[in-house]
Amino acid sequence: MSISISRQLRRIRIDYGAFVLRLLSDDEAKAIVENQFKPSFKQDLFYAGTSNGLNELMNTIRKNIKF
């Protein structure tokens, strides 16, 4: 998984392979970007937004793991 953040271009993108796709849907990833990353970024709180977004990504993946 890679997360690309460009402050100057005002863009964020999450890329992941087939394995992660089984644990994280595109809709979930988009919702995390909109609800976790972007609100903090709009306030110039890039560290907080990145931390919140990463934590939510990991929580969602953990929730979707089936044992």
SEKEFI-219998 format. One record per atom (N, C-alpha, C, O, CB): residue number from 0; residue in three letters; x, y, z; atom name. Coordinates in steps of 0.2 Angstrom, whole numbers, plus 5000, padded with zeros to 4 digits. Glycine has a CB too. Layout:
BEGIN
{NUM "ALA" {X Y Z} "CA"};
...
END
This chain:
BEGIN
{0 "MET" {5004 4994 5000} "N"};
{0 "MET" {5000 5000 5000} "CA"};
{0 "MET" {5004 5006 5000} "C"};
{0 "MET" {5010 5006 5004} "O"};
{0 "MET" {4995 5000 5006} "CB"};
{1 "SER" {5003 5011 4996} "N"};
{1 "SER" {5006 5017 4996} "CA"};
{1 "SER" {5001 5023 4996} "C"};
{1 "SER" {4996 5023 4994} "O"};
{1 "SER" {5011 5018 4990} "CB"};
{2 "ILE" {5003 5028 5000} "N"};
{2 "ILE" {4998 5034 5001} "CA"};
{2 "ILE" {5003 5040 4998} "C"};
{2 "ILE" {5008 5041 5001} "O"};
{2 "ILE" {4996 5035 5008} "CB"};
{3 "SER" {5000 5043 4993} "N"};
{3 "SER" {5004 5049 4990} "CA"};
{3 "SER" {5000 5055 4992} "C"};
{3 "SER" {4994 5056 4991} "O"};
{3 "SER" {5004 5048 4983} "CB"};
{4 "ILE" {5003 5060 4995} "N"};
{4 "ILE" {5000 5066 4997} "CA"};
{4 "ILE" {5004 5072 4994} "C"};
{4 "ILE" {5010 5072 4995} "O"};
{4 "ILE" {5000 5067 5005} "CB"};
{5 "SER" {5001 5076 4991} "N"};
{5 "SER" {5004 5082 4988} "CA"};
{5 "SER" {5001 5088 4990} "C"};
{5 "SER" {4995 5090 4989} "O"};
{5 "SER" {5004 5082 4980} "CB"};
{6 "ARG" {5004 5092 4995} "N"};
{6 "ARG" {5001 5098 4997} "CA"};
{6 "ARG" {5000 5103 4992} "C"};
{6 "ARG" {4995 5107 4991} "O"};
{6 "ARG" {5006 5101 5003} "CB"};
{7 "GLN" {5005 5104 4987} "N"};
{7 "GLN" {5005 5109 4982} "CA"};
{7 "GLN" {4999 5108 4977} "C"};
{7 "GLN" {4996 5112 4975} "O"};
{7 "GLN" {5012 5109 4979} "CB"};
{8 "LEU" {4999 5101 4975} "N"};
{8 "LEU" {4993 5100 4970} "CA"};
{8 "LEU" {4987 5099 4974} "C"};
{8 "LEU" {4981 5098 4970} "O"};
{8 "LEU" {4995 5093 4967} "CB"};
{9 "ARG" {4987 5098 4980} "N"};
{9 "ARG" {4981 5097 4984} "CA"};
{9 "ARG" {4977 5091 4982} "C"};
{9 "ARG" {4971 5090 4981} "O"};
{9 "ARG" {4976 5103 4983} "CB"};
{10 "ARG" {4981 5085 4982} "N"};
{10 "ARG" {4979 5079 4980} "CA"};
{10 "ARG" {4981 5074 4985} "C"};
{10 "ARG" {4987 5074 4988} "O"};
{10 "ARG" {4981 5077 4973} "CB"};
{11 "ILE" {4977 5068 4986} "N"};
{11 "ILE" {4979 5062 4990} "CA"};
{11 "ILE" {4977 5056 4986} "C"};
{11 "ILE" {4971 5056 4983} "O"};
{11 "ILE" {4976 5063 4997} "CB"};
{12 "ARG" {4981 5051 4986} "N"};
{12 "ARG" {4979 5045 4983} "CA"};
{12 "ARG" {4982 5039 4987} "C"};
{12 "ARG" {4987 5039 4990} "O"};
{12 "ARG" {4982 5045 4976} "CB"};
{13 "ILE" {4977 5034 4987} "N"};
{13 "ILE" {4979 5028 4991} "CA"};
{13 "ILE" {4979 5022 4985} "C"};
{13 "ILE" {4974 5021 4982} "O"};
{13 "ILE" {4974 5026 4997} "CB"};
{14 "ASP" {4985 5019 4985} "N"};
{14 "ASP" {4986 5014 4980} "CA"};
{14 "ASP" {4987 5007 4984} "C"};
{14 "ASP" {4991 5007 4988} "O"};
{14 "ASP" {4992 5015 4975} "CB"};
{15 "TYR" {4984 5002 4982} "N"};
{15 "TYR" {4985 4995 4985} "CA"};
{15 "TYR" {4984 4990 4980} "C"};
{15 "TYR" {4981 4991 4975} "O"};
{15 "TYR" {4981 4995 4991} "CB"};
{16 "GLY" {4987 4984 4982} "N"};
{16 "GLY" {4986 4978 4977} "CA"};
{16 "GLY" {4980 4974 4978} "C"};
{16 "GLY" {4976 4976 4982} "O"};
{16 "GLY" {4993 4974 4978} "CB"};
{17 "ALA" {4980 4968 4975} "N"};
{17 "ALA" {4975 4964 4975} "CA"};
{17 "ALA" {4973 4961 4982} "C"};
{17 "ALA" {4968 4960 4984} "O"};
{17 "ALA" {4976 4958 4971} "CB"};
{18 "PHE" {4979 4960 4986} "N"};
{18 "PHE" {4978 4957 4993} "CA"};
{18 "PHE" {4974 4962 4997} "C"};
{18 "PHE" {4969 4960 5001} "O"};
{18 "PHE" {4985 4955 4996} "CB"};
{19 "VAL" {4976 4968 4997} "N"};
{19 "VAL" {4973 4973 5002} "CA"};
{19 "VAL" {4966 4975 4999} "C"};
{19 "VAL" {4962 4977 5003} "O"};
{19 "VAL" {4977 4980 5002} "CB"};
{20 "LEU" {4965 4974 4993} "N"};
{20 "LEU" {4958 4975 4990} "CA"};
{20 "LEU" {4953 4970 4993} "C"};
{20 "LEU" {4947 4972 4993} "O"};
{20 "LEU" {4958 4974 4982} "CB"};
{21 "ARG" {4955 4965 4995} "N"};
{21 "ARG" {4951 4960 4998} "CA"};
{21 "ARG" {4949 4962 5005} "C"};
{21 "ARG" {4944 4960 5008} "O"};
{21 "ARG" {4954 4953 4999} "CB"};
{22 "LEU" {4953 4967 5008} "N"};
{22 "LEU" {4952 4969 5015} "CA"};
{22 "LEU" {4950 4977 5015} "C"};
{22 "LEU" {4948 4979 5021} "O"};
{22 "LEU" {4958 4969 5019} "CB"};
{23 "LEU" {4950 4980 5010} "N"};
{23 "LEU" {4948 4987 5010} "CA"};
{23 "LEU" {4945 4989 5003} "C"};
{23 "LEU" {4949 4989 4998} "O"};
{23 "LEU" {4955 4992 5011} "CB"};
{24 "SER" {4939 4991 5003} "N"};
{24 "SER" {4936 4992 4997} "CA"};
{24 "SER" {4937 4999 4994} "C"};
{24 "SER" {4940 5003 4998} "O"};
{24 "SER" {4928 4991 4997} "CB"};
{25 "ASP" {4936 5001 4988} "N"};
{25 "ASP" {4937 5007 4986} "CA"};
{25 "ASP" {4933 5012 4989} "C"};
{25 "ASP" {4935 5018 4991} "O"};
{25 "ASP" {4936 5008 4978} "CB"};
{26 "ASP" {4927 5010 4991} "N"};
{26 "ASP" {4922 5015 4994} "CA"};
{26 "ASP" {4924 5016 5001} "C"};
{26 "ASP" {4924 5022 5003} "O"};
{26 "ASP" {4915 5012 4994} "CB"};
{27 "GLU" {4927 5011 5005} "N"};
{27 "GLU" {4930 5013 5011} "CA"};
{27 "GLU" {4936 5017 5011} "C"};
{27 "GLU" {4936 5022 5015} "O"};
{27 "GLU" {4932 5006 5015} "CB"};
{28 "ALA" {4940 5016 5006} "N"};
{28 "ALA" {4946 5021 5005} "CA"};
{28 "ALA" {4944 5028 5004} "C"};
{28 "ALA" {4947 5032 5007} "O"};
{28 "ALA" {4951 5018 5000} "CB"};
{29 "LYS" {4939 5029 5000} "N"};
{29 "LYS" {4937 5035 4998} "CA"};
{29 "LYS" {4934 5039 5004} "C"};
{29 "LYS" {4935 5045 5005} "O"};
{29 "LYS" {4932 5035 4992} "CB"};
{30 "ALA" {4930 5035 5008} "N"};
{30 "ALA" {4927 5038 5014} "CA"};
{30 "ALA" {4932 5040 5019} "C"};
{30 "ALA" {4931 5045 5022} "O"};
{30 "ALA" {4922 5033 5017} "CB"};
{31 "ILE" {4937 5036 5020} "N"};
{31 "ILE" {4943 5038 5024} "CA"};
{31 "ILE" {4946 5044 5022} "C"};
{31 "ILE" {4948 5048 5026} "O"};
{31 "ILE" {4948 5032 5025} "CB"};
{32 "VAL" {4947 5045 5016} "N"};
{32 "VAL" {4951 5051 5013} "CA"};
{32 "VAL" {4946 5057 5015} "C"};
{32 "VAL" {4949 5062 5017} "O"};
{32 "VAL" {4952 5050 5006} "CB"};
{33 "GLU" {4940 5056 5013} "N"};
{33 "GLU" {4935 5062 5014} "CA"};
{33 "GLU" {4934 5064 5021} "C"};
{33 "GLU" {4934 5070 5023} "O"};
{33 "GLU" {4929 5060 5011} "CB"};
{34 "ASN" {4934 5059 5026} "N"};
{34 "ASN" {4932 5060 5033} "CA"};
{34 "ASN" {4938 5060 5038} "C"};
{34 "ASN" {4937 5063 5043} "O"};
{34 "ASN" {4927 5054 5035} "CB"};
{35 "GLN" {4943 5058 5036} "N"};
{35 "GLN" {4949 5058 5040} "CA"};
{35 "GLN" {4955 5062 5038} "C"};
{35 "GLN" {4957 5066 5042} "O"};
{35 "GLN" {4952 5051 5041} "CB"};
{36 "PHE" {4957 5061 5032} "N"};
{36 "PHE" {4963 5065 5029} "CA"};
{36 "PHE" {4961 5073 5028} "C"};
{36 "PHE" {4964 5077 5031} "O"};
{36 "PHE" {4965 5062 5023} "CB"};
{37 "LYS" {4956 5074 5024} "N"};
{37 "LYS" {4954 5080 5021} "CA"};
{37 "LYS" {4952 5085 5026} "C"};
{37 "LYS" {4955 5091 5026} "O"};
{37 "LYS" {4949 5080 5016} "CB"};
{38 "PRO" {4948 5084 5031} "N"};
{38 "PRO" {4946 5089 5036} "CA"};
{38 "PRO" {4952 5092 5039} "C"};
{38 "PRO" {4952 5098 5040} "O"};
{38 "PRO" {4941 5086 5041} "CB"};
{39 "SER" {4957 5088 5041} "N"};
{39 "SER" {4963 5091 5045} "CA"};
{39 "SER" {4967 5095 5040} "C"};
{39 "SER" {4970 5100 5041} "O"};
{39 "SER" {4967 5085 5048} "CB"};
{40 "PHE" {4968 5092 5034} "N"};
{40 "PHE" {4972 5095 5028} "CA"};
{40 "PHE" {4970 5102 5027} "C"};
{40 "PHE" {4973 5107 5026} "O"};
{40 "PHE" {4972 5091 5022} "CB"};
{41 "LYS" {4963 5103 5027} "N"};
{41 "LYS" {4960 5109 5025} "CA"};
{41 "LYS" {4962 5115 5031} "C"};
{41 "LYS" {4962 5121 5029} "O"};
{41 "LYS" {4952 5109 5025} "CB"};
{42 "GLN" {4963 5112 5037} "N"};
{42 "GLN" {4965 5117 5042} "CA"};
{42 "GLN" {4973 5117 5043} "C"};
{42 "GLN" {4976 5120 5048} "O"};
{42 "GLN" {4962 5114 5049} "CB"};
{43 "ASP" {4977 5115 5038} "N"};
{43 "ASP" {4984 5114 5038} "CA"};
{43 "ASP" {4987 5110 5043} "C"};
{43 "ASP" {4992 5111 5046} "O"};
{43 "ASP" {4987 5121 5038} "CB"};
{44 "LEU" {4983 5105 5045} "N"};
{44 "LEU" {4985 5100 5051} "CA"};
{44 "LEU" {4987 5094 5047} "C"};
{44 "LEU" {4984 5089 5048} "O"};
{44 "LEU" {4980 5099 5056} "CB"};
{45 "PHE" {4993 5094 5043} "N"};
{45 "PHE" {4995 5088 5039} "CA"};
{45 "PHE" {4997 5082 5043} "C"};
{45 "PHE" {4995 5077 5041} "O"};
{45 "PHE" {5000 5090 5034} "CB"};
{46 "TYR" {5000 5083 5049} "N"};
{46 "TYR" {5002 5078 5053} "CA"};
{46 "TYR" {4996 5074 5056} "C"};
{46 "TYR" {4996 5068 5056} "O"};
{46 "TYR" {5007 5080 5058} "CB"};
{47 "ALA" {4992 5078 5059} "N"};
{47 "ALA" {4986 5076 5062} "CA"};
{47 "ALA" {4981 5072 5057} "C"};
{47 "ALA" {4979 5066 5058} "O"};
{47 "ALA" {4982 5081 5065} "CB"};
{48 "GLY" {4981 5075 5051} "N"};
{48 "GLY" {4977 5072 5046} "CA"};
{48 "GLY" {4979 5065 5043} "C"};
{48 "GLY" {4976 5060 5042} "O"};
{48 "GLY" {4976 5076 5040} "CB"};
{49 "THR" {4986 5065 5043} "N"};
{49 "THR" {4989 5059 5040} "CA"};
{49 "THR" {4989 5054 5046} "C"};
{49 "THR" {4987 5048 5044} "O"};
{49 "THR" {4997 5060 5039} "CB"};
{50 "SER" {4990 5055 5052} "N"};
{50 "SER" {4989 5051 5058} "CA"};
{50 "SER" {4982 5048 5058} "C"};
{50 "SER" {4981 5042 5059} "O"};
{50 "SER" {4991 5054 5064} "CB"};
{51 "ASN" {4977 5052 5058} "N"};
{51 "ASN" {4970 5050 5058} "CA"};
{51 "ASN" {4968 5046 5053} "C"};
{51 "ASN" {4965 5040 5054} "O"};
{51 "ASN" {4966 5056 5058} "CB"};
{52 "GLY" {4970 5047 5047} "N"};
{52 "GLY" {4969 5043 5041} "CA"};
{52 "GLY" {4972 5036 5041} "C"};
{52 "GLY" {4969 5031 5040} "O"};
{52 "GLY" {4971 5047 5035} "CB"};
{53 "LEU" {4979 5036 5043} "N"};
{53 "LEU" {4982 5030 5043} "CA"};
{53 "LEU" {4979 5025 5049} "C"};
{53 "LEU" {4978 5019 5048} "O"};
{53 "LEU" {4990 5031 5045} "CB"};
{54 "ASN" {4977 5028 5055} "N"};
{54 "ASN" {4974 5024 5060} "CA"};
{54 "ASN" {4968 5022 5058} "C"};
{54 "ASN" {4966 5016 5059} "O"};
{54 "ASN" {4973 5029 5066} "CB"};
{55 "GLU" {4964 5025 5054} "N"};
{55 "GLU" {4957 5023 5052} "CA"};
{55 "GLU" {4958 5018 5046} "C"};
{55 "GLU" {4954 5013 5046} "O"};
{55 "GLU" {4953 5029 5049} "CB"};
{56 "LEU" {4963 5019 5042} "N"};
{56 "LEU" {4964 5013 5037} "CA"};
{56 "LEU" {4966 5007 5040} "C"};
{56 "LEU" {4963 5002 5039} "O"};
{56 "LEU" {4970 5016 5032} "CB"};
{57 "MET" {4971 5007 5045} "N"};
{57 "MET" {4973 5001 5049} "CA"};
{57 "MET" {4967 4998 5053} "C"};
{57 "MET" {4966 4992 5053} "O"};
{57 "MET" {4978 5002 5053} "CB"};
{58 "ASN" {4963 5002 5056} "N"};
{58 "ASN" {4957 4999 5059} "CA"};
{58 "ASN" {4952 4996 5055} "C"};
{58 "ASN" {4949 4991 5056} "O"};
{58 "ASN" {4953 5005 5063} "CB"};
{59 "THR" {4951 4999 5049} "N"};
{59 "THR" {4946 4996 5044} "CA"};
{59 "THR" {4949 4989 5041} "C"};
{59 "THR" {4945 4985 5041} "O"};
{59 "THR" {4945 5001 5038} "CB"};
{60 "ILE" {4955 4989 5040} "N"};
{60 "ILE" {4958 4983 5037} "CA"};
{60 "ILE" {4958 4977 5043} "C"};
{60 "ILE" {4956 4972 5041} "O"};
{60 "ILE" {4966 4984 5035} "CB"};
{61 "ARG" {4959 4979 5049} "N"};
{61 "ARG" {4959 4974 5055} "CA"};
{61 "ARG" {4952 4972 5055} "C"};
{61 "ARG" {4951 4966 5056} "O"};
{61 "ARG" {4961 4978 5061} "CB"};
{62 "LYS" {4947 4976 5055} "N"};
{62 "LYS" {4940 4974 5056} "CA"};
{62 "LYS" {4938 4970 5050} "C"};
{62 "LYS" {4934 4965 5051} "O"};
{62 "LYS" {4936 4981 5055} "CB"};
{63 "ASN" {4941 4970 5044} "N"};
{63 "ASN" {4939 4966 5038} "CA"};
{63 "ASN" {4942 4960 5038} "C"};
{63 "ASN" {4941 4956 5034} "O"};
{63 "ASN" {4940 4970 5032} "CB"};
{64 "ILE" {4947 4958 5042} "N"};
{64 "ILE" {4951 4952 5042} "CA"};
{64 "ILE" {4947 4947 5045} "C"};
{64 "ILE" {4944 4947 5050} "O"};
{64 "ILE" {4958 4953 5046} "CB"};
{65 "LYS" {4946 4941 5041} "N"};
{65 "LYS" {4942 4936 5043} "CA"};
{65 "LYS" {4946 4930 5045} "C"};
{65 "LYS" {4950 4928 5041} "O"};
{65 "LYS" {4937 4934 5038} "CB"};
{66 "PHE" {4946 4928 5051} "N"};
{66 "PHE" {4950 4922 5053} "CA"};
{66 "PHE" {4946 4915 5053} "C"};
{66 "PHE" {4949 4910 5055} "O"};
{66 "PHE" {4953 4923 5061} "CB"};
END
